[in-house]
Amino acid sequence: MLGRLNHVAIAVPDLESATAVYRDTLAARVSQPQELPEHGVTVVFVELDNTKVELLEPLGENSPIAAFLAKNPSGGMHHVCYEVADIEEAAERLVGQGARILGDGKPRIGAHGKPVLFLHPKDFAGTLVELEQV
Ligand code: CO
């Protein structure tokens, strides 16, 4: 069911300094910051040969990463995103396996304009998992 690793997302309290670490210390290719108000984040993409790292900073009042940063004030790994070919089929399989899908259980359009689901961390080795249909 799982395809490629699409991205690893890291929540950060200060996007500018996190971007500088990746660009200057780690000599990685980084994008310009992009505000995604509908997702409550500003994101910088770190472009690697085989995948991406997304640096996420809260945007607005109800950012979905605000609670995570309250618990992890210096930032940390927030989720991993795996690709699937058919998200409805993946959802059906996961529910059949007893896994919990966050929210209303239905895929929604994610930060890349493609259908995504988030899975409960307690069901997946303590890690928030995003599935994206590609
Ligand atoms: Co993501």
Backbone and ligand atoms as CSV (ligand in chain L), in Angstrom:
chain,resi,resn,atom,element,x,y,z
A,1,MET,N,N,0.818,-1.208,0.000
A,1,MET,CA,C,0.000,0.000,0.000
A,1,MET,C,C,0.857,1.265,0.000
A,2,LEU,N,N,1.929,1.283,0.813
A,2,LEU,CA,C,2.752,2.496,0.904
A,2,LEU,C,C,3.689,2.601,-0.279
A,3,GLY,N,N,3.746,3.791,-0.829
A,3,GLY,CA,C,4.708,4.069,-1.885
A,3,GLY,C,C,5.900,4.831,-1.326
A,4,ARG,N,N,6.272,5.902,-2.001
A,4,ARG,CA,C,7.458,6.668,-1.609
A,4,ARG,C,C,7.191,7.516,-0.366
A,5,LEU,N,N,8.285,7.886,0.290
A,5,LEU,CA,C,8.223,8.913,1.333
A,5,LEU,C,C,8.067,10.249,0.619
A,6,ASN,N,N,6.940,10.916,0.809
A,6,ASN,CA,C,6.718,12.192,0.128
A,6,ASN,C,C,7.439,13.331,0.842
A,7,HIS,N,N,7.274,13.393,2.181
A,7,HIS,CA,C,8.004,14.409,2.944
A,7,HIS,C,C,8.030,14.060,4.427
A,8,VAL,N,N,8.967,14.686,5.101
A,8,VAL,CA,C,9.009,14.701,6.558
A,8,VAL,C,C,8.733,16.145,6.954
A,9,ALA,N,N,7.813,16.354,7.889
A,9,ALA,CA,C,7.452,17.716,8.292
A,9,ALA,C,C,8.016,17.995,9.682
A,10,ILE,N,N,8.668,19.139,9.802
A,10,ILE,CA,C,9.254,19.575,11.070
A,10,ILE,C,C,8.600,20.891,11.461
A,11,ALA,N,N,7.980,20.905,12.629
A,11,ALA,CA,C,7.359,22.135,13.133
A,11,ALA,C,C,8.437,22.963,13.813
A,12,VAL,N,N,8.448,24.260,13.513
A,12,VAL,CA,C,9.483,25.143,14.073
A,12,VAL,C,C,8.848,26.424,14.615
A,13,PRO,N,N,9.439,26.964,15.674
A,13,PRO,CA,C,8.904,28.223,16.203
A,13,PRO,C,C,9.365,29.428,15.394
A,14,ASP,N,N,10.458,29.299,14.661
A,14,ASP,CA,C,11.038,30.435,13.935
A,14,ASP,C,C,11.505,29.932,12.567
A,15,LEU,N,N,10.674,30.192,11.562
A,15,LEU,CA,C,10.939,29.652,10.228
A,15,LEU,C,C,12.222,30.208,9.629
A,16,GLU,N,N,12.488,31.487,9.890
A,16,GLU,CA,C,13.670,32.110,9.303
A,16,GLU,C,C,14.951,31.451,9.811
A,17,SER,N,N,15.017,31.188,11.123
A,17,SER,CA,C,16.258,30.596,11.627
A,17,SER,C,C,16.349,29.121,11.243
A,18,ALA,N,N,15.207,28.415,11.190
A,18,ALA,CA,C,15.255,27.007,10.761
A,18,ALA,C,C,15.686,26.908,9.301
A,19,THR,N,N,15.203,27.836,8.479
A,19,THR,CA,C,15.592,27.849,7.057
A,19,THR,C,C,17.088,28.115,6.927
A,20,ALA,N,N,17.588,29.030,7.748
A,20,ALA,CA,C,19.020,29.352,7.703
A,20,ALA,C,C,19.872,28.137,8.068
A,21,VAL,N,N,19.406,27.338,9.034
A,21,VAL,CA,C,20.153,26.131,9.421
A,21,VAL,C,C,20.259,25.173,8.229
A,22,TYR,N,N,19.135,24.947,7.551
A,22,TYR,CA,C,19.164,24.033,6.403
A,22,TYR,C,C,19.956,24.610,5.234
A,23,ARG,N,N,19.787,25.915,4.976
A,23,ARG,CA,C,20.441,26.535,3.822
A,23,ARG,C,C,21.935,26.735,4.066
A,24,ASP,N,N,22.290,27.246,5.242
A,24,ASP,CA,C,23.668,27.679,5.474
A,24,ASP,C,C,24.505,26.597,6.153
A,25,THR,N,N,23.984,25.994,7.221
A,25,THR,CA,C,24.771,24.982,7.935
A,25,THR,C,C,24.792,23.671,7.163
A,26,LEU,N,N,23.614,23.255,6.648
A,26,LEU,CA,C,23.513,21.958,5.977
A,26,LEU,C,C,23.659,22.069,4.459
A,27,ALA,N,N,23.773,23.290,3.937
A,27,ALA,CA,C,23.961,23.519,2.497
A,27,ALA,C,C,22.921,22.790,1.656
A,28,ALA,N,N,21.661,22.932,2.046
A,28,ALA,CA,C,20.557,22.315,1.301
A,28,ALA,C,C,19.859,23.373,0.446
A,29,ARG,N,N,19.161,22.898,-0.596
A,29,ARG,CA,C,18.315,23.788,-1.402
A,29,ARG,C,C,17.021,24.040,-0.643
A,30,VAL,N,N,16.673,25.297,-0.460
A,30,VAL,CA,C,15.437,25.634,0.251
A,30,VAL,C,C,14.602,26.571,-0.611
A,31,SER,N,N,13.267,26.466,-0.470
A,31,SER,CA,C,12.354,27.319,-1.231
A,31,SER,C,C,12.153,28.643,-0.505
A,32,GLN,N,N,11.475,29.559,-1.169
A,32,GLN,CA,C,10.952,30.750,-0.501
A,32,GLN,C,C,9.825,30.308,0.439
A,33,PRO,N,N,9.583,31.043,1.531
A,33,PRO,CA,C,8.444,30.707,2.395
A,33,PRO,C,C,7.125,30.883,1.644
A,34,GLN,N,N,6.198,29.983,1.891
A,34,GLN,CA,C,4.859,30.086,1.302
A,34,GLN,C,C,3.833,30.059,2.420
A,35,GLU,N,N,2.959,31.054,2.430
A,35,GLU,CA,C,1.879,31.085,3.420
A,35,GLU,C,C,0.719,30.258,2.912
A,36,LEU,N,N,0.248,29.341,3.754
A,36,LEU,CA,C,-0.913,28.515,3.408
A,36,LEU,C,C,-1.986,28.759,4.470
A,37,PRO,N,N,-2.708,29.885,4.347
A,37,PRO,CA,C,-3.664,30.255,5.402
A,37,PRO,C,C,-4.713,29.177,5.649
A,38,GLU,N,N,-5.127,28.469,4.598
A,38,GLU,CA,C,-6.169,27.442,4.778
A,38,GLU,C,C,-5.640,26.249,5.578
A,39,HIS,N,N,-4.312,26.132,5.715
A,39,HIS,CA,C,-3.729,25.053,6.524
A,39,HIS,C,C,-3.099,25.566,7.818
A,40,GLY,N,N,-3.135,26.879,8.020
A,40,GLY,CA,C,-2.631,27.455,9.261
A,40,GLY,C,C,-1.124,27.356,9.426
A,41,VAL,N,N,-0.400,27.330,8.312
A,41,VAL,CA,C,1.061,27.236,8.391
A,41,VAL,C,C,1.716,28.088,7.303
A,42,THR,N,N,2.952,28.488,7.592
A,42,THR,CA,C,3.853,28.975,6.553
A,42,THR,C,C,4.904,27.888,6.386
A,43,VAL,N,N,5.215,27.559,5.140
A,43,VAL,CA,C,6.076,26.404,4.887
A,43,VAL,C,C,7.269,26.800,4.028
A,44,VAL,N,N,8.408,26.196,4.345
A,44,VAL,CA,C,9.593,26.244,3.476
A,44,VAL,C,C,9.905,24.795,3.107
A,45,PHE,N,N,10.117,24.555,1.827
A,45,PHE,CA,C,10.471,23.213,1.367
A,45,PHE,C,C,11.986,23.093,1.281
A,46,VAL,N,N,12.525,22.074,1.909
A,46,VAL,CA,C,13.930,21.706,1.747
A,46,VAL,C,C,13.940,20.604,0.696
A,47,GLU,N,N,14.578,20.876,-0.430
A,47,GLU,CA,C,14.488,19.956,-1.569
A,47,GLU,C,C,15.698,19.040,-1.591
A,48,LEU,N,N,15.429,17.764,-1.332
A,48,LEU,CA,C,16.476,16.747,-1.367
A,48,LEU,C,C,16.309,15.931,-2.647
A,49,ASP,N,N,17.327,15.137,-2.990
A,49,ASP,CA,C,17.236,14.362,-4.228
A,49,ASP,C,C,16.093,13.359,-4.182
A,50,ASN,N,N,15.854,12.764,-3.013
A,50,ASN,CA,C,14.888,11.661,-2.965
A,50,ASN,C,C,13.598,11.996,-2.231
A,51,THR,N,N,13.537,13.150,-1.569
A,51,THR,CA,C,12.311,13.508,-0.857
A,51,THR,C,C,12.377,14.984,-0.473
A,52,LYS,N,N,11.474,15.414,0.359
A,52,LYS,CA,C,11.471,16.805,0.830
A,52,LYS,C,C,11.383,16.817,2.351
A,53,VAL,N,N,11.907,17.868,2.929
A,53,VAL,CA,C,11.611,18.182,4.326
A,53,VAL,C,C,10.806,19.472,4.279
A,54,GLU,N,N,9.728,19.528,5.049
A,54,GLU,CA,C,8.916,20.736,5.111
A,54,GLU,C,C,9.078,21.351,6.487
A,55,LEU,N,N,9.527,22.583,6.508
A,55,LEU,CA,C,9.623,23.326,7.768
A,55,LEU,C,C,8.332,24.109,7.917
A,56,LEU,N,N,7.619,23.873,9.012
A,56,LEU,CA,C,6.297,24.465,9.220
A,56,LEU,C,C,6.332,25.409,10.401
A,57,GLU,N,N,5.862,26.637,10.160
A,57,GLU,CA,C,5.710,27.627,11.235
A,57,GLU,C,C,4.220,27.966,11.339
A,58,PRO,N,N,3.707,28.124,12.557
A,58,PRO,CA,C,2.278,28.442,12.687
A,58,PRO,C,C,1.924,29.749,11.981
A,59,LEU,N,N,0.725,29.773,11.405
A,59,LEU,CA,C,0.192,30.978,10.757
A,59,LEU,C,C,-1.245,31.150,11.241
A,60,GLY,N,N,-1.519,32.295,11.853
A,60,GLY,CA,C,-2.884,32.567,12.288
A,60,GLY,C,C,-3.185,31.993,13.665
A,61,GLU,N,N,-4.448,32.178,14.064
A,61,GLU,CA,C,-4.870,31.871,15.442
A,61,GLU,C,C,-5.003,30.376,15.726
A,62,ASN,N,N,-5.546,29.640,14.756
A,62,ASN,CA,C,-5.896,28.239,15.018
A,62,ASN,C,C,-4.995,27.276,14.265
A,63,SER,N,N,-3.683,27.539,14.320
A,63,SER,CA,C,-2.780,26.675,13.580
A,63,SER,C,C,-2.814,25.261,14.144
A,64,PRO,N,N,-2.870,24.249,13.270
A,64,PRO,CA,C,-2.871,22.864,13.742
A,64,PRO,C,C,-1.546,22.448,14.399
A,65,ILE,N,N,-0.495,23.246,14.245
A,65,ILE,CA,C,0.774,22.880,14.879
A,65,ILE,C,C,1.047,23.669,16.164
A,66,ALA,N,N,0.100,24.538,16.566
A,66,ALA,CA,C,0.332,25.362,17.759
A,66,ALA,C,C,0.476,24.506,19.026
A,67,ALA,N,N,-0.397,23.509,19.174
A,67,ALA,CA,C,-0.339,22.675,20.380
A,67,ALA,C,C,0.961,21.877,20.426
A,68,PHE,N,N,1.393,21.393,19.266
A,68,PHE,CA,C,2.651,20.643,19.194
A,68,PHE,C,C,3.820,21.516,19.647
A,69,LEU,N,N,3.838,22.769,19.185
A,69,LEU,CA,C,4.942,23.662,19.562
A,69,LEU,C,C,4.865,24.079,21.023
A,70,ALA,N,N,3.638,24.115,21.573
A,70,ALA,CA,C,3.525,24.402,23.008
A,70,ALA,C,C,4.207,23.296,23.808
A,71,LYS,N,N,4.097,22.050,23.328
A,71,LYS,CA,C,4.735,20.909,24.011
A,71,LYS,C,C,6.208,20.760,23.649
A,72,ASN,N,N,6.566,21.247,22.470
A,72,ASN,CA,C,7.940,21.107,21.955
A,72,ASN,C,C,8.436,22.485,21.524
A,73,PRO,N,N,8.772,23.340,22.504
A,73,PRO,CA,C,9.021,24.756,22.187
A,73,PRO,C,C,10.179,24.994,21.221
A,74,SER,N,N,11.148,24.099,21.165
A,74,SER,CA,C,12.231,24.337,20.204
A,74,SER,C,C,11.953,23.681,18.857
A,75,GLY,N,N,10.776,23.089,18.690
A,75,GLY,CA,C,10.417,22.452,17.425
A,75,GLY,C,C,10.686,20.963,17.466
A,76,GLY,N,N,10.316,20.276,16.395
A,76,GLY,CA,C,10.557,18.836,16.329
A,76,GLY,C,C,9.823,18.216,15.164
A,77,MET,N,N,10.086,16.913,14.959
A,77,MET,CA,C,9.454,16.213,13.853
A,77,MET,C,C,7.963,16.100,14.109
A,78,HIS,N,N,7.149,16.584,13.193
A,78,HIS,CA,C,5.706,16.644,13.386
A,78,HIS,C,C,4.989,15.483,12.717
A,79,HIS,N,N,5.314,15.164,11.474
A,79,HIS,CA,C,4.717,14.007,10.808
A,79,HIS,C,C,5.573,13.542,9.647
A,80,VAL,N,N,5.270,12.298,9.208
A,80,VAL,CA,C,5.863,11.785,7.969
A,80,VAL,C,C,4.718,11.564,6.985
A,81,CYS,N,N,4.998,11.780,5.713
A,81,CYS,CA,C,3.963,11.617,4.687
A,81,CYS,C,C,4.395,10.575,3.671
A,82,TYR,N,N,3.562,9.541,3.545
A,82,TYR,CA,C,3.804,8.471,2.582
A,82,TYR,C,C,2.815,8.590,1.437
A,83,GLU,N,N,3.245,8.200,0.268
A,83,GLU,CA,C,2.369,8.234,-0.907
A,83,GLU,C,C,1.585,6.932,-1.036
A,84,VAL,N,N,0.325,7.093,-1.462
A,84,VAL,CA,C,-0.498,5.925,-1.802
A,84,VAL,C,C,-1.135,6.193,-3.166
A,85,ALA,N,N,-1.470,5.115,-3.873
A,85,ALA,CA,C,-2.054,5.260,-5.212
A,85,ALA,C,C,-3.540,5.604,-5.128
A,86,ASP,N,N,-4.228,5.063,-4.120
A,86,ASP,CA,C,-5.684,5.245,-4.024
A,86,ASP,C,C,-6.039,5.470,-2.562
A,87,ILE,N,N,-6.388,6.701,-2.217
A,87,ILE,CA,C,-6.557,7.045,-0.803
A,87,ILE,C,C,-7.848,6.466,-0.224
A,88,GLU,N,N,-8.892,6.339,-1.043
A,88,GLU,CA,C,-10.141,5.742,-0.551
A,88,GLU,C,C,-9.913,4.271,-0.194
A,89,GLU,N,N,-9.205,3.596,-1.051
A,89,GLU,CA,C,-8.893,2.185,-0.820
A,89,GLU,C,C,-8.005,2.043,0.426
A,90,ALA,N,N,-7.037,2.955,0.569
A,90,ALA,CA,C,-6.157,2.929,1.738
A,90,ALA,C,C,-6.971,3.155,3.018
A,91,ALA,N,N,-7.906,4.118,2.977
A,91,ALA,CA,C,-8.720,4.428,4.153
A,91,ALA,C,C,-9.558,3.214,4.556
A,92,GLU,N,N,-10.142,2.576,3.571
A,92,GLU,CA,C,-10.981,1.406,3.835
A,92,GLU,C,C,-10.157,0.284,4.484
A,93,ARG,N,N,-8.983,0.064,3.934
A,93,ARG,CA,C,-8.117,-0.970,4.474
A,93,ARG,C,C,-7.722,-0.650,5.923
A,94,LEU,N,N,-7.354,0.609,6.173
A,94,LEU,CA,C,-6.877,0.993,7.503
A,94,LEU,C,C,-7.982,0.879,8.542
A,95,VAL,N,N,-9.168,1.343,8.203
A,95,VAL,CA,C,-10.291,1.232,9.134
A,95,VAL,C,C,-10.574,-0.248,9.404
A,96,GLY,N,N,-10.502,-1.062,8.371
A,96,GLY,CA,C,-10.678,-2.516,8.520
A,96,GLY,C,C,-9.640,-3.138,9.441
A,97,GLN,N,N,-8.456,-2.518,9.498
A,97,GLN,CA,C,-7.374,-2.994,10.358
A,97,GLN,C,C,-7.460,-2.384,11.764
A,98,GLY,N,N,-8.471,-1.561,11.984
A,98,GLY,CA,C,-8.662,-0.978,13.313
A,98,GLY,C,C,-7.920,0.320,13.540
A,99,ALA,N,N,-7.336,0.908,12.498
A,99,ALA,CA,C,-6.613,2.168,12.657
A,99,ALA,C,C,-7.594,3.339,12.677
A,100,ARG,N,N,-7.194,4.402,13.349
A,100,ARG,CA,C,-8.040,5.591,13.457
A,100,ARG,C,C,-7.553,6.686,12.511
A,101,ILE,N,N,-8.491,7.209,11.728
A,101,ILE,CA,C,-8.215,8.346,10.849
A,101,ILE,C,C,-8.647,9.597,11.597
A,102,LEU,N,N,-7.813,10.617,11.600
A,102,LEU,CA,C,-8.152,11.844,12.329
A,102,LEU,C,C,-9.238,12.635,11.605
A,103,GLY,N,N,-9.910,13.512,12.335
A,103,GLY,CA,C,-10.962,14.345,11.764
A,103,GLY,C,C,-12.202,13.519,11.478
A,104,ASP,N,N,-12.871,13.842,10.378
A,104,ASP,CA,C,-14.116,13.134,10.063
A,104,ASP,C,C,-13.869,11.834,9.303
A,105,GLY,N,N,-12.609,11.470,9.159
A,105,GLY,CA,C,-12.297,10.193,8.515
A,105,GLY,C,C,-12.289,10.239,7.000
A,106,LYS,N,N,-12.585,11.429,6.450
A,106,LYS,CA,C,-12.637,11.557,4.982
A,106,LYS,C,C,-11.377,12.265,4.490
A,107,PRO,N,N,-10.876,11.858,3.327
A,107,PRO,CA,C,-9.731,12.581,2.763
A,107,PRO,C,C,-10.095,14.044,2.514
A,108,ARG,N,N,-9.109,14.926,2.712
A,108,ARG,CA,C,-9.319,16.331,2.342
A,108,ARG,C,C,-8.130,16.778,1.496
A,109,ILE,N,N,-8.254,17.975,0.928
A,109,ILE,CA,C,-7.186,18.441,0.051
A,109,ILE,C,C,-6.063,19.025,0.911
A,110,GLY,N,N,-4.874,18.475,0.733
A,110,GLY,CA,C,-3.736,18.850,1.561
A,110,GLY,C,C,-2.957,20.024,0.993
A,111,ALA,N,N,-1.803,20.264,1.573
A,111,ALA,CA,C,-0.989,21.428,1.241
A,111,ALA,C,C,-0.463,21.401,-0.196
A,112,HIS,N,N,-0.467,20.231,-0.838
A,112,HIS,CA,C,0.025,20.154,-2.225
A,112,HIS,C,C,-1.113,20.023,-3.232
A,113,GLY,N,N,-2.365,20.294,-2.759
A,113,GLY,CA,C,-3.501,20.214,-3.675
A,113,GLY,C,C,-3.949,18.797,-3.977
A,114,LYS,N,N,-3.492,17.836,-3.203
A,114,LYS,CA,C,-3.859,16.433,-3.435
A,114,LYS,C,C,-4.572,15.877,-2.211
A,115,PRO,N,N,-5.389,14.826,-2.358
A,115,PRO,CA,C,-6.127,14.290,-1.208
A,115,PRO,C,C,-5.191,13.666,-0.175
A,116,VAL,N,N,-5.430,14.016,1.091
A,116,VAL,CA,C,-4.613,13.491,2.188
A,116,VAL,C,C,-5.502,13.011,3.334
A,117,LEU,N,N,-4.908,12.170,4.163
A,117,LEU,CA,C,-5.504,11.696,5.420
A,117,LEU,C,C,-4.422,11.752,6.475
A,118,PHE,N,N,-4.834,11.965,7.739
A,118,PHE,CA,C,-3.876,11.838,8.846
A,118,PHE,C,C,-4.326,10.699,9.745
A,119,LEU,N,N,-3.372,9.910,10.204
A,119,LEU,CA,C,-3.642,8.713,11.014
A,119,LEU,C,C,-3.171,8.933,12.437
A,120,HIS,N,N,-3.918,8.355,13.368
A,120,HIS,CA,C,-3.653,8.586,14.790
A,120,HIS,C,C,-2.256,8.087,15.185
A,121,PRO,N,N,-1.445,8.961,15.810
A,121,PRO,CA,C,-0.080,8.554,16.180
A,121,PRO,C,C,-0.037,7.305,17.070
A,122,LYS,N,N,-1.039,7.145,17.930
A,122,LYS,CA,C,-0.993,5.999,18.858
A,122,LYS,C,C,-1.117,4.680,18.106
A,123,ASP,N,N,-1.650,4.704,16.902
A,123,ASP,CA,C,-1.770,3.477,16.112
A,123,ASP,C,C,-0.547,3.221,15.239
A,124,PHE,N,N,0.391,4.188,15.177
A,124,PHE,CA,C,1.511,4.074,14.231
A,124,PHE,C,C,2.839,4.431,14.898
A,125,ALA,N,N,3.162,3.657,15.928
A,125,ALA,CA,C,4.475,3.763,16.558
A,125,ALA,C,C,4.761,5.172,17.079
A,126,GLY,N,N,3.689,5.862,17.528
A,126,GLY,CA,C,3.896,7.160,18.157
A,126,GLY,C,C,4.178,8.288,17.186
A,127,THR,N,N,3.901,8.062,15.898
A,127,THR,CA,C,4.214,9.076,14.892
A,127,THR,C,C,2.956,9.449,14.114
A,128,LEU,N,N,2.710,10.732,13.984
A,128,LEU,CA,C,1.616,11.194,13.135
A,128,LEU,C,C,1.979,10.870,11.685
A,129,VAL,N,N,1.070,10.148,11.014
A,129,VAL,CA,C,1.320,9.710,9.628
A,129,VAL,C,C,0.304,10.382,8.712
A,130,GLU,N,N,0.809,10.996,7.655
A,130,GLU,CA,C,-0.036,11.551,6.603
A,130,GLU,C,C,0.064,10.631,5.389
A,131,LEU,N,N,-1.058,10.347,4.778
A,131,LEU,CA,C,-1.058,9.622,3.499
A,131,LEU,C,C,-1.493,10.607,2.419
A,132,GLU,N,N,-0.798,10.606,1.322
A,132,GLU,CA,C,-1.160,11.486,0.208
A,132,GLU,C,C,-1.330,10.664,-1.054
A,133,GLN,N,N,-2.445,10.915,-1.724
A,133,GLN,CA,C,-2.664,10.221,-3.000
A,133,GLN,C,C,-1.882,10.949,-4.079
A,134,VAL,N,N,-1.104,10.213,-4.849
A,134,VAL,CA,C,-0.306,10.850,-5.931
A,134,VAL,C,C,-0.697,10.288,-7.288
L,1,CO,CO,CO,2.504,17.004,5.401
